Amino acid sequence: MIILATAWLLILLVKTVLTLNVIRRERRQKYQPLFEKVTIIQPILSGDPTLASVLETNVIALEQASFMWLIDDNDAVAKNIVNHIQQCYPDKKITVRSFPQAPEGINPKAFKLEHAWREADNEVILVLDDDAMLSAAALAQLLAEMGEDTLVTALPYYTQTGSRYSALLAQFVNDNSALTYLPLLPWLPPLTINGMCYALTTKTLASVGGFAPIQHHLTDDLAMASLLNQHQIRLIQSTALVKIQTHLSNGKKYIQQMHRWFLFATLLLREKPLKINVLIFLLQGLHPLLLWLMLLNAFSHPLIFIGCLAIRQFAIAKVQQEMTADIRARPVLSLLSELLQPLHLFHALCNRTIVWRTRRYRVLDNKRFISDE
């Protein structure tokens, strides 16, 4: 038990110290807003009851930015929502584009982005998911950190809604976001990007062929990161926060969401060399496995186990406090979330069919996925 606890604590403390150093270093910077040069492009798909409030929040917070909302021809709910917001804010720069269903084997998000990005009349394009909210300060930081040959991506955290399944999903992201994306930045470039929110110049996007090269990839964020790496475009992981608000009505929705994320993680591992996979396992995959082993030995060494849990909660809470005061401490959900991670990974390895809101895909690899209706 002592050996297990020592290894587990060593991993936790190393990640915590490295993460805090990155956050505190970035916090010293000051950023000036330049919102008038950015077009925020949001592919929109209805299905989440918070969609209208999230879109409206961004319109109010980022009042000087231009918005381009991309909906589906057959999505009447999304159409009603965006039309209503346009009517409520006639002075805002909002453009709505509607598209047919993406062809078989084409990523629906990348399909809409490719057919819309050239219409952006600003210097910068920021891709933002329809459940994501960006503050004016965060947008200013992203724009300040971005250069000509760079893509800058935000750091996600989730709001914790009333649903216990939404809270459990939020806990997973809030416990792992900074500790996953930030620790190795002083030595290694980001392995991928956060597809929920990223910005690059129109010139940079044009130089890699827009979104056309990644339309056949299921994980568009991983595909975009690989495409930019091939063209020597630098990826920048910012500490600017993007707030996500997703409502999960039941346990089935929670399992589907986690299954999709973990399956996408396996696709990332397939594309990385062995040494990177080993590093990911040591920093991310080994930790919940060691926690399980400690849990199984907890009755024979209760004080050691309780002490480890106390240190764990302190470390996670410290990182979250450095990120934002919006994140609430929920120790029981946090522990449950980490213990569930090996089960989610096993599920992803065994079941290659994902549910993405109203759509189902059978995933063979990142370039081969078919509708499974």
BAZA-624291 format. One line per 5 residues: number of its first residue (from 1); for each residue x, z, y of C-alpha. Coordinates in pm, 1 decimal. Each point is the difference from the previous one (the first is absolute). Layout:
// BAZA-624291
NUM> X,Z,Y | ... $
// end
This chain:
// BAZA-624291
1> 0.0,0.0,0.0 | 281.3,81.4,242.8 | 159.3,-341.1,-58.9 | -333.8,-176.0,51.5 | -72.7,195.4,316.2 $
6> 347.7,-64.0,140.6 | -22.4,-375.3,-56.6 | -352.3,-14.1,143.4 | 91.2,202.1,309.3 | 317.1,-201.3,58.2 $
11> -196.3,-326.4,13.1 | -261.7,153.9,228.7 | 248.3,152.5,241.7 | 216.2,-312.3,22.3 | -301.2,-218.9,80.9 $
16> -135.2,254.3,247.6 | 323.6,40.1,195.5 | 61.9,-374.9,17.3 | -358.4,-68.5,106.8 | 1.4,262.9,274.7 $
21> 327.2,-137.8,136.0 | -151.6,-348.5,34.7 | -320.9,126.0,164.0 | 183.6,221.2,250.0 | 250.1,-269.6,88.8 $
26> -276.6,-250.8,80.9 | -198.3,254.3,198.9 | 270.7,12.9,269.4 | -80.8,-356.0,106.3 | -235.5,-88.6,286.3 $
31> -217.9,-311.2,-10.8 | -174.9,-200.8,269.8 | -329.0,-175.4,-82.2 | -4.1,-381.6,8.6 | -340.8,-55.5,-157.0 $
36> -86.1,-319.0,183.1 | 241.8,-201.8,-213.7 | -150.5,87.6,-340.3 | -281.9,-149.3,-207.2 | -135.1,236.7,-264.3 $
41> -122.2,-197.7,-300.4 | -230.8,183.7,-240.5 | -131.7,-152.8,-323.5 | -337.5,171.2,-45.6 | -206.1,60.2,-312.2 $
46> -306.4,222.9,5.9 | -60.6,269.6,-255.7 | 136.3,311.0,168.4 | -257.4,193.3,205.6 | 264.0,86.1,262.4 $
51> 76.8,-365.5,80.6 | -192.1,-15.6,328.4 | 140.6,324.4,138.6 | 357.8,-93.6,-93.2 | -20.1,-341.1,166.8 $
56> -157.3,149.4,310.7 | 266.5,272.1,19.5 | 274.5,-263.3,17.5 | -182.1,-202.4,265.0 | -27.2,307.9,221.1 $
61> 353.3,133.9,-62.4 | 178.3,-334.5,37.3 | -200.7,-132.2,290.2 | 262.1,-245.0,129.8 | 69.9,-164.0,-335.7 $
66> -172.5,-310.0,-134.5 | -189.8,23.2,-329.4 | -62.2,-267.2,-258.8 | -246.0,103.6,-270.8 | -8.9,-204.7,-319.4 $
71> -319.0,29.9,-205.9 | -147.6,-181.6,-300.7 | -281.7,-252.0,38.8 | -212.7,188.4,-252.8 | 68.7,349.1,139.0 $
76> -316.4,61.8,202.8 | 75.1,369.7,48.4 | 340.8,-68.6,154.6 | -150.7,-271.6,218.4 | -262.3,237.8,137.4 $
81> 260.6,268.9,68.3 | 245.0,-220.8,190.5 | -278.2,-168.8,198.5 | -137.6,338.7,101.3 | 342.2,121.7,117.8 $
86> 52.3,-320.9,196.5 | -332.8,55.1,174.7 | 85.6,361.8,79.0 | 341.3,-92.8,146.2 | -42.0,-340.2,165.7 $
91> 310.1,51.3,215.2 | 231.2,43.0,-301.5 | 203.1,-290.2,-135.2 | -156.4,-38.6,-346.0 | -6.3,-322.8,-200.3 $
96> -192.6,-23.8,-329.2 | 83.7,-258.4,-263.2 | -201.7,-52.9,-320.2 | 141.3,-146.8,-321.1 | -127.0,-122.3,-336.9 $
101> 95.0,177.8,-320.7 | 369.5,-31.5,-81.2 | 72.7,-246.6,-285.0 | 83.2,130.3,-347.8 | 349.4,146.2,-15.8 $
106> 27.4,38.2,378.6 | 36.2,340.7,164.5 | -315.4,41.3,218.1 | 183.5,190.9,272.1 | 291.1,-245.8,19.7 $
111> -246.9,-290.6,-10.2 | -173.7,117.1,315.4 | 322.8,94.1,175.5 | 155.1,-342.0,-63.5 | -299.2,-181.3,146.1 $
116> -13.7,219.6,309.5 | 343.6,108.5,120.3 | 84.6,-322.3,185.8 | -297.5,58.9,228.7 | 157.1,318.6,133.5 $
121> 100.1,-66.9,359.4 | 234.4,296.9,39.9 | 366.5,53.5,-71.7 | -57.5,263.4,-268.4 | -228.6,12.3,-302.7 $
126> -97.8,334.7,-146.3 | -176.7,-6.0,-337.5 | -228.5,301.0,-37.9 | -226.7,87.7,-291.7 | -367.7,51.9,75.1 $
131> 15.8,369.0,-97.7 | 302.6,71.2,221.6 | 9.5,155.0,347.1 | 297.1,-31.5,232.5 | 56.7,208.7,309.9 $
136> 134.1,-141.7,324.6 | 318.4,205.8,-41.2 | 56.3,-128.8,-353.2 | -51.2,-360.4,109.3 | 245.5,49.0,286.1 $
141> 258.7,133.7,-245.3 | -47.7,-290.3,-241.5 | 39.6,-255.8,277.8 | 309.3,174.2,137.5 | 169.1,5.8,-341.0 $
146> -72.3,-364.1,-74.9 | 249.6,-275.3,72.9 | 10.5,-377.9,-31.6 | 105.7,-9.6,-364.1 | -169.6,315.7,-122.4 $
151> -321.2,129.0,-146.9 | -93.0,359.6,76.9 | -245.9,190.1,-216.6 | -186.0,324.7,67.8 | -11.1,323.3,-198.4 $
156> -346.5,69.1,-146.7 | -192.7,322.2,-21.5 | -362.3,61.3,-95.1 | -273.4,192.2,170.5 | -169.6,245.7,-230.0 $
161> -375.0,-58.6,-11.0 | -268.8,216.6,-156.6 | 7.6,-167.6,-341.2 | 225.3,186.4,-245.9 | 115.3,-331.6,-144.4 $
166> 88.8,-130.1,345.3 | 186.3,325.2,62.0 | 193.0,-38.5,-326.2 | 95.2,-356.0,92.5 | 106.2,116.8,345.6 $
171> 208.0,275.5,-153.7 | 192.2,-247.8,-215.3 | 89.0,-215.7,300.6 | 75.7,288.0,234.9 | 222.2,175.3,-255.5 $
176> 197.0,-311.0,-89.7 | 2.4,-240.7,294.5 | 292.4,136.3,201.0 | 186.1,131.0,-306.3 | -16.6,-346.8,-156.4 $
181> 63.2,-234.6,294.1 | 249.9,195.9,210.7 | 274.2,188.6,-193.9 | 232.7,-290.9,-76.4 | -35.1,-192.4,327.5 $
186> 346.2,104.2,126.7 | 154.9,-179.1,-300.5 | -247.6,-255.5,-133.7 | -244.8,-238.8,169.0 | -368.2,45.1,-91.5 $
191> -80.9,-120.5,-351.2 | -332.9,-140.0,117.3 | -235.7,27.9,295.7 | -320.1,188.7,61.5 | -254.4,-280.9,-7.1 $
196> -252.3,217.9,183.1 | 181.2,-46.5,330.3 | 297.5,-215.0,97.6 | 112.1,-203.7,299.6 | 226.1,-297.8,58.3 $
201> 35.4,-272.8,258.2 | -189.2,-325.1,-35.8 | 335.9,-179.3,8.8 | 130.9,204.4,-292.9 | -315.7,-61.6,-201.3 $
206> 18.5,-372.8,67.6 | 363.4,-10.4,-112.8 | -98.4,109.3,-353.2 | -302.6,-231.3,-26.5 | -267.6,249.9,96.1 $
211> -202.3,152.0,-282.9 | -13.2,-320.6,-205.4 | 295.6,94.0,-225.5 | -166.6,326.2,-110.1 | -356.5,-119.0,-60.5 $
216> 50.6,-7.5,-376.8 | 127.8,359.4,-7.8 | -239.8,284.6,-70.5 | 207.2,263.3,181.3 | 33.0,-170.9,335.6 $
221> 208.3,281.4,153.4 | 265.5,-18.1,-273.3 | -5.7,-380.3,15.2 | 42.7,3.0,378.4 | 293.4,240.5,-27.5 $
226> 168.2,-224.0,-258.8 | -64.6,-311.6,208.8 | 154.6,153.4,310.6 | 300.5,126.0,-194.9 | 59.1,-355.1,-122.6 $
231> 12.8,-115.8,362.9 | 224.7,288.0,114.8 | -279.9,154.8,204.6 | 65.3,373.3,37.1 | -266.1,246.8,-114.0 $
236> -42.7,314.5,208.5 | -189.2,303.1,-126.3 | -131.6,179.7,306.6 | -113.7,359.9,25.8 | -291.7,-121.3,213.3 $
241> -313.4,119.7,-175.2 | -299.4,-204.6,-103.5 | -307.1,205.4,-90.0 | -210.7,-118.7,-292.7 | -361.2,98.5,-53.5 $
246> -157.0,-94.0,-331.4 | -309.8,154.1,-153.4 | -15.6,32.5,-378.7 | -348.9,85.0,-119.6 | 87.4,102.3,-355.0 $
251> 276.3,54.2,-253.8 | -21.8,-356.4,-126.2 | 92.9,-134.1,342.5 | 293.6,240.1,16.1 | 130.5,-109.9,-340.4 $
256> -36.3,-366.8,94.0 | 195.0,49.1,323.5 | 282.5,193.4,-165.3 | 10.9,-247.3,-287.9 | 45.2,-287.1,243.0 $
261> 278.6,174.3,191.2 | 191.7,96.3,-313.4 | -38.3,-345.9,-149.2 | 141.9,-143.7,321.6 | 288.8,247.0,-33.6 $
266> 80.7,-139.3,-344.1 | 12.9,-349.4,151.5 | 253.7,123.7,254.5 | 215.9,150.1,-274.2 | 0.6,-331.1,-186.6 $
271> 152.4,-174.9,301.4 | 275.2,253.5,69.4 | 338.6,24.6,-176.6 | 69.3,272.0,-254.5 | 196.7,222.3,238.0 $
276> -293.1,7.1,245.1 | -243.3,80.5,-281.5 | 222.8,287.8,-109.6 | 14.2,130.1,356.2 | -379.3,-22.5,35.7 $
281> -45.7,185.0,-328.6 | 238.9,279.7,100.5 | -157.4,52.6,341.7 | -367.3,-71.0,-77.5 | -81.2,-35.5,-370.6 $
286> 196.8,291.9,-141.8 | -143.7,262.7,231.1 | -359.5,15.9,-135.0 | 131.2,-13.2,-357.2 | 219.4,304.2,64.2 $
291> -298.7,172.7,160.4 | -199.9,-56.2,-319.4 | 281.5,146.9,-209.2 | 16.1,303.9,226.3 | -377.4,40.1,-21.8 $
296> 20.5,4.0,-380.9 | 258.3,279.0,23.0 | -173.7,188.2,279.9 | -143.8,275.6,-220.8 | 344.4,99.9,-124.0 $
301> 159.4,-19.3,347.4 | -285.5,59.7,247.4 | 210.9,127.5,289.3 | 230.1,-302.1,-7.3 | -297.0,-235.9,-7.5 $
306> -182.1,178.3,283.6 | 319.3,5.0,205.4 | 45.6,-374.6,-49.1 | -357.5,-67.5,107.2 | 48.3,209.6,314.0 $
311> 315.6,-191.1,93.3 | -174.8,-327.2,-77.1 | -290.8,78.0,230.1 | 231.1,113.0,278.5 | 207.9,-319.0,-22.0 $
316> -299.7,-234.1,-8.3 | -174.3,185.4,283.1 | 316.4,-14.8,212.1 | 23.9,-378.8,-38.1 | -370.4,-43.6,74.5 $
321> 21.8,218.8,311.4 | 288.3,-213.0,125.2 | -212.9,-310.7,-56.7 | -324.0,110.4,165.5 | -219.2,304.4,54.2 $
326> -295.1,-194.4,-145.0 | 102.6,67.6,-362.0 | -153.8,312.1,-150.5 | 179.1,207.0,-263.2 | -187.0,-1.7,-332.7 $
331> 234.2,149.8,-260.9 | -233.6,-29.7,-299.2 | -83.8,-365.5,65.8 | 367.2,-67.4,65.1 | 103.5,144.2,-335.9 $
336> -279.1,-183.2,-181.0 | 97.6,-326.2,167.8 | 359.7,22.4,-122.1 | -101.5,94.4,-353.1 | -231.2,-301.4,-17.7 $
341> 272.7,-249.7,90.6 | 136.6,-56.6,-354.5 | -357.5,-56.6,-121.0 | -62.2,-260.4,269.7 | 322.7,-177.4,-94.3 $
346> -95.0,-2.1,-368.4 | -341.8,-141.6,91.5 | 163.9,-277.0,205.1 | 234.7,-91.9,-283.9 | -283.8,-19.9,-252.3 $
351> -271.8,-163.8,209.7 | 92.1,-310.3,200.6 | -345.7,-61.2,150.8 | -45.3,139.3,349.8 | -308.0,45.8,215.6 $
356> 49.2,-89.6,366.2 | -317.6,104.3,179.9 | -255.2,-253.6,-132.4 | 254.8,-212.2,-188.9 | 166.9,28.1,-340.6 $
361> 332.2,-159.4,-91.5 | 187.2,-26.4,-326.0 | 366.9,44.5,96.4 | 261.3,-176.4,-210.6 | 276.2,29.2,258.8 $
366> 27.0,-19.4,377.5 | -40.6,-378.7,-1.4 | -261.0,-18.9,-274.8 | -335.6,168.5,46.2 | -344.7,-130.6,-82.7 $
371> -351.5,108.3,90.9 | -156.4,211.4,-270.9 | -370.5,-2.0,82.3 $
// end
